[in-house]
């Protein structure tokens, strides 16, 4: 029998996988131009999206929706950088 105590399931610091970075994709909207219109795009062209500026953005890991939020601009030394303030978070443990 092993002399080590079991690692608690909720102790994220004991699990090495918690240190692996993941990519989160922020979806601000979709466009469905005709191929004809797509081929005519050039610098300064405007491609309308299916959402308004005030609409929430969706956060995905792969194809799984994990949260929704609002776009913000960071202040201070990070002025001009976008960020997302989460307004809804999916129950990620429900599907495990």
Backbone as XML, in Angstrom:
<?xml version="1.0"?>
<chain id="A" units="angstrom">
  <residue number="1" name="UNK">
    <atom name="N" x="0.842" y="-1.176" z="0.000"/>
    <atom name="CA" x="0.000" y="0.000" z="0.000"/>
    <atom name="C" x="0.887" y="1.238" z="0.000"/>
  </residue>
  <residue number="2" name="UNK">
    <atom name="N" x="0.442" y="2.270" z="-0.712"/>
    <atom name="CA" x="1.215" y="3.503" z="-0.844"/>
    <atom name="C" x="1.090" y="4.331" z="0.426"/>
  </residue>
  <residue number="3" name="UNK">
    <atom name="N" x="2.224" y="4.883" z="0.910"/>
    <atom name="CA" x="2.231" y="5.686" z="2.134"/>
    <atom name="C" x="1.781" y="7.119" z="1.901"/>
  </residue>
  <residue number="4" name="UNK">
    <atom name="N" x="1.657" y="7.564" z="0.632"/>
    <atom name="CA" x="1.270" y="8.947" z="0.363"/>
    <atom name="C" x="-0.233" y="9.127" z="0.580"/>
  </residue>
  <residue number="5" name="UNK">
    <atom name="N" x="-0.564" y="10.274" z="1.125"/>
    <atom name="CA" x="-1.979" y="10.600" z="1.322"/>
    <atom name="C" x="-2.595" y="10.921" z="-0.033"/>
  </residue>
  <residue number="6" name="UNK">
    <atom name="N" x="-3.863" y="10.589" z="-0.230"/>
    <atom name="CA" x="-4.510" y="10.914" z="-1.503"/>
    <atom name="C" x="-4.604" y="12.423" z="-1.692"/>
  </residue>
  <residue number="7" name="UNK">
    <atom name="N" x="-4.525" y="12.843" z="-2.941"/>
    <atom name="CA" x="-4.628" y="14.263" z="-3.270"/>
    <atom name="C" x="-6.096" y="14.623" z="-3.346"/>
  </residue>
  <residue number="8" name="UNK">
    <atom name="N" x="-6.524" y="15.658" z="-2.603"/>
    <atom name="CA" x="-7.931" y="16.068" z="-2.668"/>
    <atom name="C" x="-8.317" y="16.450" z="-4.097"/>
  </residue>
  <residue number="9" name="UNK">
    <atom name="N" x="-9.512" y="16.080" z="-4.523"/>
    <atom name="CA" x="-9.970" y="16.332" z="-5.886"/>
    <atom name="C" x="-10.081" y="17.820" z="-6.195"/>
  </residue>
  <residue number="10" name="UNK">
    <atom name="N" x="-10.360" y="18.657" z="-5.196"/>
    <atom name="CA" x="-10.532" y="20.082" z="-5.446"/>
    <atom name="C" x="-9.247" y="20.882" z="-5.267"/>
  </residue>
  <residue number="11" name="UNK">
    <atom name="N" x="-8.131" y="20.244" z="-5.014"/>
    <atom name="CA" x="-6.856" y="20.936" z="-4.831"/>
    <atom name="C" x="-6.201" y="21.134" z="-6.188"/>
  </residue>
  <residue number="12" name="UNK">
    <atom name="N" x="-6.493" y="22.265" z="-6.862"/>
    <atom name="CA" x="-6.003" y="22.501" z="-8.213"/>
    <atom name="C" x="-4.490" y="22.689" z="-8.264"/>
  </residue>
  <residue number="13" name="UNK">
    <atom name="N" x="-3.854" y="23.050" z="-7.164"/>
    <atom name="CA" x="-2.406" y="23.227" z="-7.178"/>
    <atom name="C" x="-1.684" y="21.888" z="-7.218"/>
  </residue>
  <residue number="14" name="UNK">
    <atom name="N" x="-2.337" y="20.818" z="-6.831"/>
    <atom name="CA" x="-1.705" y="19.506" z="-6.836"/>
    <atom name="C" x="-1.807" y="18.829" z="-8.199"/>
  </residue>
  <residue number="15" name="UNK">
    <atom name="N" x="-2.671" y="19.307" z="-9.073"/>
    <atom name="CA" x="-2.867" y="18.701" z="-10.377"/>
    <atom name="C" x="-2.019" y="19.439" z="-11.410"/>
  </residue>
  <residue number="16" name="UNK">
    <atom name="N" x="-1.051" y="18.772" z="-12.033"/>
    <atom name="CA" x="-0.179" y="19.467" z="-12.983"/>
    <atom name="C" x="-0.915" y="19.977" z="-14.218"/>
  </residue>
  <residue number="17" name="UNK">
    <atom name="N" x="-2.065" y="19.426" z="-14.537"/>
    <atom name="CA" x="-2.813" y="19.874" z="-15.711"/>
    <atom name="C" x="-3.386" y="21.278" z="-15.528"/>
  </residue>
  <residue number="18" name="UNK">
    <atom name="N" x="-3.506" y="21.750" z="-14.295"/>
    <atom name="CA" x="-4.029" y="23.096" z="-14.070"/>
    <atom name="C" x="-3.048" y="24.163" z="-14.535"/>
  </residue>
  <residue number="19" name="UNK">
    <atom name="N" x="-1.817" y="23.782" z="-14.807"/>
    <atom name="CA" x="-0.802" y="24.735" z="-15.255"/>
    <atom name="C" x="-0.648" y="24.753" z="-16.777"/>
  </residue>
  <residue number="20" name="UNK">
    <atom name="N" x="-1.472" y="23.990" z="-17.501"/>
    <atom name="CA" x="-1.400" y="23.935" z="-18.952"/>
    <atom name="C" x="-2.255" y="25.070" z="-19.528"/>
  </residue>
  <residue number="21" name="UNK">
    <atom name="N" x="-1.664" y="25.935" z="-20.372"/>
    <atom name="CA" x="-2.460" y="27.023" z="-20.949"/>
    <atom name="C" x="-3.450" y="26.489" z="-21.987"/>
  </residue>
  <residue number="22" name="UNK">
    <atom name="N" x="-4.598" y="27.147" z="-22.079"/>
    <atom name="CA" x="-5.577" y="26.807" z="-23.099"/>
    <atom name="C" x="-5.930" y="28.070" z="-23.858"/>
  </residue>
  <residue number="23" name="UNK">
    <atom name="N" x="-6.447" y="27.904" z="-25.056"/>
    <atom name="CA" x="-6.855" y="29.048" z="-25.856"/>
    <atom name="C" x="-8.361" y="29.226" z="-25.758"/>
  </residue>
  <residue number="24" name="UNK">
    <atom name="N" x="-8.771" y="30.438" z="-25.426"/>
    <atom name="CA" x="-10.179" y="30.792" z="-25.390"/>
    <atom name="C" x="-10.435" y="31.722" z="-26.566"/>
  </residue>
  <residue number="25" name="UNK">
    <atom name="N" x="-11.441" y="31.404" z="-27.352"/>
    <atom name="CA" x="-11.809" y="32.219" z="-28.506"/>
    <atom name="C" x="-13.006" y="33.080" z="-28.118"/>
  </residue>
  <residue number="26" name="UNK">
    <atom name="N" x="-12.905" y="34.376" z="-28.391"/>
    <atom name="CA" x="-13.985" y="35.314" z="-28.110"/>
    <atom name="C" x="-14.687" y="35.615" z="-29.436"/>
  </residue>
  <residue number="27" name="UNK">
    <atom name="N" x="-15.962" y="35.293" z="-29.507"/>
    <atom name="CA" x="-16.730" y="35.526" z="-30.723"/>
    <atom name="C" x="-17.564" y="36.794" z="-30.564"/>
  </residue>
  <residue number="28" name="UNK">
    <atom name="N" x="-17.276" y="37.790" z="-31.402"/>
    <atom name="CA" x="-18.011" y="39.049" z="-31.334"/>
    <atom name="C" x="-19.146" y="39.092" z="-32.347"/>
  </residue>
  <residue number="29" name="UNK">
    <atom name="N" x="-19.176" y="38.160" z="-33.277"/>
    <atom name="CA" x="-20.246" y="38.127" z="-34.268"/>
    <atom name="C" x="-19.835" y="37.334" z="-35.490"/>
  </residue>
  <residue number="30" name="UNK">
    <atom name="N" x="-20.788" y="37.183" z="-36.382"/>
    <atom name="CA" x="-20.551" y="36.441" z="-37.621"/>
    <atom name="C" x="-21.012" y="37.287" z="-38.801"/>
  </residue>
  <residue number="31" name="UNK">
    <atom name="N" x="-20.370" y="37.029" z="-39.927"/>
    <atom name="CA" x="-20.763" y="37.667" z="-41.181"/>
    <atom name="C" x="-20.987" y="36.562" z="-42.216"/>
  </residue>
  <residue number="32" name="UNK">
    <atom name="N" x="-21.913" y="36.782" z="-43.115"/>
    <atom name="CA" x="-22.198" y="35.814" z="-44.176"/>
    <atom name="C" x="-22.253" y="36.536" z="-45.528"/>
  </residue>
  <residue number="33" name="UNK">
    <atom name="N" x="-21.104" y="37.025" z="-45.971"/>
    <atom name="CA" x="-21.117" y="37.703" z="-47.269"/>
    <atom name="C" x="-21.201" y="36.691" z="-48.407"/>
  </residue>
  <residue number="34" name="UNK">
    <atom name="N" x="-21.690" y="37.138" z="-49.543"/>
    <atom name="CA" x="-21.635" y="36.320" z="-50.752"/>
    <atom name="C" x="-20.185" y="36.251" z="-51.219"/>
  </residue>
  <residue number="35" name="UNK">
    <atom name="N" x="-19.817" y="35.187" z="-51.890"/>
    <atom name="CA" x="-18.443" y="35.056" z="-52.390"/>
    <atom name="C" x="-18.104" y="36.263" z="-53.259"/>
  </residue>
  <residue number="36" name="UNK">
    <atom name="N" x="-19.034" y="36.704" z="-54.046"/>
    <atom name="CA" x="-18.829" y="37.880" z="-54.889"/>
    <atom name="C" x="-18.399" y="39.085" z="-54.056"/>
  </residue>
  <residue number="37" name="UNK">
    <atom name="N" x="-19.104" y="39.319" z="-52.950"/>
    <atom name="CA" x="-18.773" y="40.451" z="-52.072"/>
    <atom name="C" x="-17.451" y="40.221" z="-51.345"/>
  </residue>
  <residue number="38" name="UNK">
    <atom name="N" x="-17.186" y="39.003" z="-50.963"/>
    <atom name="CA" x="-15.940" y="38.675" z="-50.273"/>
    <atom name="C" x="-14.735" y="38.955" z="-51.168"/>
  </residue>
  <residue number="39" name="UNK">
    <atom name="N" x="-14.841" y="38.630" z="-52.433"/>
    <atom name="CA" x="-13.742" y="38.857" z="-53.372"/>
    <atom name="C" x="-13.496" y="40.339" z="-53.633"/>
  </residue>
  <residue number="40" name="UNK">
    <atom name="N" x="-14.461" y="41.183" z="-53.317"/>
    <atom name="CA" x="-14.325" y="42.622" z="-53.538"/>
    <atom name="C" x="-13.799" y="43.355" z="-52.309"/>
  </residue>
  <residue number="41" name="UNK">
    <atom name="N" x="-13.557" y="42.637" z="-51.204"/>
    <atom name="CA" x="-13.051" y="43.291" z="-49.993"/>
    <atom name="C" x="-11.652" y="43.836" z="-50.221"/>
  </residue>
  <residue number="42" name="UNK">
    <atom name="N" x="-11.400" y="44.980" z="-49.628"/>
    <atom name="CA" x="-10.081" y="45.613" z="-49.701"/>
    <atom name="C" x="-9.866" y="46.386" z="-48.408"/>
  </residue>
  <residue number="43" name="UNK">
    <atom name="N" x="-8.666" y="46.918" z="-48.168"/>
    <atom name="CA" x="-8.451" y="47.707" z="-46.951"/>
    <atom name="C" x="-9.498" y="48.822" z="-46.835"/>
  </residue>
  <residue number="44" name="UNK">
    <atom name="N" x="-9.985" y="49.017" z="-45.644"/>
    <atom name="CA" x="-11.009" y="50.000" z="-45.295"/>
    <atom name="C" x="-12.432" y="49.546" z="-45.635"/>
  </residue>
  <residue number="45" name="UNK">
    <atom name="N" x="-12.602" y="48.337" z="-46.178"/>
    <atom name="CA" x="-13.949" y="47.813" z="-46.399"/>
    <atom name="C" x="-14.596" y="47.540" z="-45.047"/>
  </residue>
  <residue number="46" name="UNK">
    <atom name="N" x="-15.911" y="47.612" z="-44.998"/>
    <atom name="CA" x="-16.663" y="47.340" z="-43.778"/>
    <atom name="C" x="-17.457" y="46.062" z="-43.995"/>
  </residue>
  <residue number="47" name="UNK">
    <atom name="N" x="-17.315" y="45.128" z="-43.068"/>
    <atom name="CA" x="-18.021" y="43.857" z="-43.129"/>
    <atom name="C" x="-18.999" y="43.816" z="-41.954"/>
  </residue>
  <residue number="48" name="UNK">
    <atom name="N" x="-20.288" y="44.026" z="-42.207"/>
    <atom name="CA" x="-21.263" y="44.048" z="-41.109"/>
    <atom name="C" x="-21.378" y="42.685" z="-40.425"/>
  </residue>
  <residue number="49" name="UNK">
    <atom name="N" x="-21.488" y="42.704" z="-39.108"/>
    <atom name="CA" x="-21.675" y="41.490" z="-38.317"/>
    <atom name="C" x="-23.137" y="41.371" z="-37.911"/>
  </residue>
  <residue number="50" name="UNK">
    <atom name="N" x="-23.488" y="40.203" z="-37.394"/>
    <atom name="CA" x="-24.875" y="39.939" z="-36.993"/>
    <atom name="C" x="-25.195" y="40.409" z="-35.577"/>
  </residue>
  <residue number="51" name="UNK">
    <atom name="N" x="-24.297" y="41.181" z="-34.970"/>
    <atom name="CA" x="-24.513" y="41.655" z="-33.597"/>
    <atom name="C" x="-24.255" y="43.143" z="-33.496"/>
  </residue>
  <residue number="52" name="UNK">
    <atom name="N" x="-24.784" y="43.712" z="-32.413"/>
    <atom name="CA" x="-24.559" y="45.124" z="-32.110"/>
    <atom name="C" x="-23.398" y="45.247" z="-31.132"/>
  </residue>
  <residue number="53" name="UNK">
    <atom name="N" x="-22.844" y="46.435" z="-31.025"/>
    <atom name="CA" x="-21.728" y="46.690" z="-30.110"/>
    <atom name="C" x="-22.120" y="46.365" z="-28.678"/>
  </residue>
  <residue number="54" name="UNK">
    <atom name="N" x="-23.367" y="46.606" z="-28.311"/>
    <atom name="CA" x="-23.820" y="46.383" z="-26.932"/>
    <atom name="C" x="-24.166" y="44.919" z="-26.632"/>
  </residue>
  <residue number="55" name="UNK">
    <atom name="N" x="-24.207" y="44.057" z="-27.651"/>
    <atom name="CA" x="-24.536" y="42.650" z="-27.432"/>
    <atom name="C" x="-23.396" y="41.926" z="-26.713"/>
  </residue>
  <residue number="56" name="UNK">
    <atom name="N" x="-23.711" y="40.889" z="-25.926"/>
    <atom name="CA" x="-22.649" y="40.134" z="-25.265"/>
    <atom name="C" x="-21.808" y="39.355" z="-26.279"/>
  </residue>
  <residue number="57" name="UNK">
    <atom name="N" x="-20.578" y="39.076" z="-25.897"/>
    <atom name="CA" x="-19.697" y="38.237" z="-26.705"/>
    <atom name="C" x="-19.692" y="36.834" z="-26.102"/>
  </residue>
  <residue number="58" name="UNK">
    <atom name="N" x="-19.378" y="35.831" z="-26.923"/>
    <atom name="CA" x="-19.344" y="34.442" z="-26.472"/>
    <atom name="C" x="-17.901" y="33.985" z="-26.338"/>
  </residue>
  <residue number="59" name="UNK">
    <atom name="N" x="-17.605" y="33.225" z="-25.273"/>
    <atom name="CA" x="-16.284" y="32.673" z="-25.048"/>
    <atom name="C" x="-16.347" y="31.168" z="-25.269"/>
  </residue>
  <residue number="60" name="UNK">
    <atom name="N" x="-15.448" y="30.662" z="-26.105"/>
    <atom name="CA" x="-15.415" y="29.245" z="-26.452"/>
    <atom name="C" x="-14.055" y="28.638" z="-26.159"/>
  </residue>
  <residue number="61" name="UNK">
    <atom name="N" x="-14.084" y="27.387" z="-25.740"/>
    <atom name="CA" x="-12.898" y="26.529" z="-25.757"/>
    <atom name="C" x="-13.257" y="25.437" z="-26.753"/>
  </residue>
  <residue number="62" name="UNK">
    <atom name="N" x="-12.541" y="25.407" z="-27.872"/>
    <atom name="CA" x="-12.935" y="24.523" z="-28.958"/>
    <atom name="C" x="-14.300" y="24.960" z="-29.442"/>
  </residue>
  <residue number="63" name="UNK">
    <atom name="N" x="-15.247" y="24.032" z="-29.513"/>
    <atom name="CA" x="-16.601" y="24.384" z="-29.924"/>
    <atom name="C" x="-17.572" y="24.467" z="-28.744"/>
  </residue>
  <residue number="64" name="UNK">
    <atom name="N" x="-17.033" y="24.462" z="-27.513"/>
    <atom name="CA" x="-17.856" y="24.478" z="-26.301"/>
    <atom name="C" x="-17.984" y="25.906" z="-25.766"/>
  </residue>
  <residue number="65" name="UNK">
    <atom name="N" x="-19.227" y="26.392" z="-25.685"/>
    <atom name="CA" x="-19.494" y="27.710" z="-25.111"/>
    <atom name="C" x="-19.275" y="27.626" z="-23.598"/>
  </residue>
  <residue number="66" name="UNK">
    <atom name="N" x="-18.354" y="28.445" z="-23.081"/>
    <atom name="CA" x="-18.051" y="28.380" z="-21.649"/>
    <atom name="C" x="-18.528" y="29.597" z="-20.869"/>
  </residue>
  <residue number="67" name="UNK">
    <atom name="N" x="-18.748" y="30.724" z="-21.574"/>
    <atom name="CA" x="-19.163" y="31.939" z="-20.859"/>
    <atom name="C" x="-19.630" y="32.993" z="-21.854"/>
  </residue>
  <residue number="68" name="UNK">
    <atom name="N" x="-20.234" y="34.032" z="-21.307"/>
    <atom name="CA" x="-20.598" y="35.226" z="-22.075"/>
    <atom name="C" x="-20.103" y="36.438" z="-21.299"/>
  </residue>
  <residue number="69" name="UNK">
    <atom name="N" x="-19.865" y="37.521" z="-22.015"/>
    <atom name="CA" x="-19.386" y="38.716" z="-21.351"/>
    <atom name="C" x="-19.509" y="39.955" z="-22.204"/>
  </residue>
  <residue number="70" name="UNK">
    <atom name="N" x="-18.971" y="41.042" z="-21.680"/>
    <atom name="CA" x="-18.998" y="42.343" z="-22.346"/>
    <atom name="C" x="-17.572" y="42.788" z="-22.621"/>
  </residue>
  <residue number="71" name="UNK">
    <atom name="N" x="-17.348" y="43.333" z="-23.820"/>
    <atom name="CA" x="-16.025" y="43.855" z="-24.149"/>
    <atom name="C" x="-15.759" y="45.135" z="-23.375"/>
  </residue>
  <residue number="72" name="UNK">
    <atom name="N" x="-14.526" y="45.279" z="-22.936"/>
    <atom name="CA" x="-14.076" y="46.485" z="-22.226"/>
    <atom name="C" x="-12.690" y="46.847" z="-22.715"/>
  </residue>
  <residue number="73" name="UNK">
    <atom name="N" x="-12.336" y="48.094" z="-22.510"/>
    <atom name="CA" x="-10.973" y="48.532" z="-22.769"/>
    <atom name="C" x="-10.275" y="48.689" z="-21.427"/>
  </residue>
  <residue number="74" name="UNK">
    <atom name="N" x="-9.076" y="48.117" z="-21.303"/>
    <atom name="CA" x="-8.328" y="48.207" z="-20.058"/>
    <atom name="C" x="-7.811" y="49.627" z="-19.853"/>
  </residue>
  <residue number="75" name="UNK">
    <atom name="N" x="-7.676" y="50.029" z="-18.598"/>
    <atom name="CA" x="-7.169" y="51.351" z="-18.244"/>
    <atom name="C" x="-5.706" y="51.253" z="-17.819"/>
  </residue>
  <residue number="76" name="UNK">
    <atom name="N" x="-5.132" y="52.387" z="-17.471"/>
    <atom name="CA" x="-3.768" y="52.428" z="-16.949"/>
    <atom name="C" x="-2.739" y="52.153" z="-18.029"/>
  </residue>
  <residue number="77" name="UNK">
    <atom name="N" x="-1.739" y="51.342" z="-17.697"/>
    <atom name="CA" x="-0.664" y="51.031" z="-18.635"/>
    <atom name="C" x="-1.153" y="50.201" z="-19.818"/>
  </residue>
  <residue number="78" name="UNK">
    <atom name="N" x="-2.319" y="49.599" z="-19.683"/>
    <atom name="CA" x="-2.853" y="48.718" z="-20.728"/>
    <atom name="C" x="-3.908" y="49.413" z="-21.585"/>
  </residue>
  <residue number="79" name="UNK">
    <atom name="N" x="-3.967" y="50.737" z="-21.590"/>
    <atom name="CA" x="-4.963" y="51.471" z="-22.354"/>
    <atom name="C" x="-4.920" y="51.030" z="-23.807"/>
  </residue>
  <residue number="80" name="UNK">
    <atom name="N" x="-6.098" y="50.787" z="-24.357"/>
    <atom name="CA" x="-6.196" y="50.350" z="-25.748"/>
    <atom name="C" x="-6.314" y="48.848" z="-25.898"/>
  </residue>
  <residue number="81" name="UNK">
    <atom name="N" x="-5.999" y="48.094" z="-24.851"/>
    <atom name="CA" x="-6.104" y="46.639" z="-24.910"/>
    <atom name="C" x="-7.511" y="46.212" z="-24.536"/>
  </residue>
  <residue number="82" name="UNK">
    <atom name="N" x="-8.070" y="45.292" z="-25.316"/>
    <atom name="CA" x="-9.412" y="44.788" z="-25.029"/>
    <atom name="C" x="-9.382" y="43.718" z="-23.957"/>
  </residue>
  <residue number="83" name="UNK">
    <atom name="N" x="-10.489" y="43.630" z="-23.231"/>
    <atom name="CA" x="-10.680" y="42.600" z="-22.212"/>
    <atom name="C" x="-12.155" y="42.221" z="-22.231"/>
  </residue>
  <residue number="84" name="UNK">
    <atom name="N" x="-12.503" y="41.147" z="-21.545"/>
    <atom name="CA" x="-13.890" y="40.715" z="-21.445"/>
    <atom name="C" x="-14.277" y="40.637" z="-19.973"/>
  </residue>
  <residue number="85" name="UNK">
    <atom name="N" x="-15.367" y="41.304" z="-19.616"/>
    <atom name="CA" x="-15.935" y="41.184" z="-18.271"/>
    <atom name="C" x="-17.026" y="40.126" z="-18.343"/>
  </residue>
  <residue number="86" name="UNK">
    <atom name="N" x="-16.840" y="39.024" z="-17.613"/>
    <atom name="CA" x="-17.782" y="37.916" z="-17.675"/>
    <atom name="C" x="-19.108" y="38.280" z="-17.014"/>
  </residue>
  <residue number="87" name="UNK">
    <atom name="N" x="-20.192" y="37.949" z="-17.694"/>
    <atom name="CA" x="-21.529" y="38.183" z="-17.162"/>
    <atom name="C" x="-22.259" y="36.871" z="-16.886"/>
  </residue>
  <residue number="88" name="UNK">
    <atom name="N" x="-21.860" y="35.811" z="-17.581"/>
    <atom name="CA" x="-22.430" y="34.471" z="-17.384"/>
    <atom name="C" x="-21.312" y="33.454" z="-17.537"/>
  </residue>
  <residue number="89" name="UNK">
    <atom name="N" x="-21.309" y="32.429" z="-16.700"/>
    <atom name="CA" x="-20.327" y="31.363" z="-16.812"/>
    <atom name="C" x="-21.083" y="30.024" z="-16.804"/>
  </residue>
  <residue number="90" name="UNK">
    <atom name="N" x="-20.746" y="29.171" z="-17.766"/>
    <atom name="CA" x="-21.397" y="27.866" z="-17.851"/>
    <atom name="C" x="-20.961" y="26.984" z="-16.689"/>
  </residue>
  <residue number="91" name="UNK">
    <atom name="N" x="-21.807" y="26.032" z="-16.328"/>
    <atom name="CA" x="-21.468" y="25.058" z="-15.302"/>
    <atom name="C" x="-20.577" y="23.996" z="-15.944"/>
  </residue>
  <residue number="92" name="UNK">
    <atom name="N" x="-19.269" y="24.217" z="-15.867"/>
    <atom name="CA" x="-18.319" y="23.348" z="-16.548"/>
    <atom name="C" x="-18.221" y="21.958" z="-15.943"/>
  </residue>
  <residue number="93" name="UNK">
    <atom name="N" x="-18.609" y="21.798" z="-14.687"/>
    <atom name="CA" x="-18.536" y="20.486" z="-14.044"/>
    <atom name="C" x="-19.730" y="19.607" z="-14.381"/>
  </residue>
  <residue number="94" name="UNK">
    <atom name="N" x="-20.787" y="20.185" z="-14.933"/>
    <atom name="CA" x="-22.007" y="19.438" z="-15.206"/>
    <atom name="C" x="-21.791" y="18.333" z="-16.231"/>
  </residue>
  <residue number="95" name="UNK">
    <atom name="N" x="-20.936" y="18.561" z="-17.213"/>
    <atom name="CA" x="-20.749" y="17.580" z="-18.280"/>
    <atom name="C" x="-19.662" y="16.565" z="-18.010"/>
  </residue>
  <residue number="96" name="UNK">
    <atom name="N" x="-19.009" y="16.651" z="-16.863"/>
    <atom name="CA" x="-17.894" y="15.738" z="-16.554"/>
    <atom name="C" x="-18.397" y="14.512" z="-15.850"/>
  </residue>
</chain>
